[in-house]
C-alpha cells in the first residue's frame, strides 16, 4: 500500500509532529518515512505502529511481513504485542 503511513496517521487525526512525539522520533523522520526515503528500524516501526494501533506489516508489508519469525519474543514484548 503506497503511503500507508500517511493514510493511518491521517485516519487517527495526527499531525506529523504529534505522531513523532508519541513515537519518540522526529517530525522530519516521519516525513521521510511517509515519502519512502527510509525504511525504519524495528524499534521505530513498532513504536509508530503501536501509536497508530496497527501492525508494522499494515504500514510496510514488503519489509515486515514475517517479522515475528525473525525477532525473538523477548524483543516483541519489550515494544508491545503487535
N, C-alpha and C positions, 0 to 999 in steps of 0.2 A: 504494500500500500504506500503510494507516494505521499509524502508529507503527513504521515500518520501521527507523528509527534505534534505537529501543529493542530491537526484535527482534534486529538484528545485534549490538548491544552485549551483550545477554544471551547470545546464541549464542556469543560469544567469551569469555564469563565475566568481563566487565569491569564494574566499578562506574562510576558517573558520574565519580568523581574520577580513576580510572585512565584512562578514555578522555580526559578533559580534559587530564590531564598529558601523555599521549602525543601528543595533537593540538595541544598548546600553546595551550589555551584554558581557560576557567574551567568549573568544575562547574555553576555556575548557568546559564551559556550553553548547555551541553549539555542541561540540564533544559528550558530554554526551547525549544530545537530539538525535543526529543522531544515536547513538548506543543504544537507548532505555533504558538508565539508569535513566532517569527522564521524567516526564510529565510536560510540562511548565505551569505556571500560565497564566491566561488570558492576562495580560498585555504583558508579553514576547511573548506569542503565537501571539497576534495581531501585535506586532512590527515586528516579524520575517515574518509573512505573508505579511504585508504591504511592507516590503523591497523586498520580492520575487514576489510581485504582484499576490498573490493567496489568497484563503480563508483559514482560520485556518482548516476547515474540509477537505481541499485538502491535508494537511500535516498530520493531526491527526484525521482521520474520526471517530475513535472509541471514541474520547474524546470531540470533538467539533461539532458534527453533528447538535445538536439542541441548540447551544449556544445563538442564538438570542432570544429564548424563555425565557432563564433563566437570561439574562443580560438586564438591562434597557437600553433604547435608549440613555439616558444621558451618560452612560459609553461607549457605542458604538461610540458615536460622539466624545468622548474625544480621541479615538485612531484611528479614521477614519472609514469610511464605508467599510465593507467587501464586 
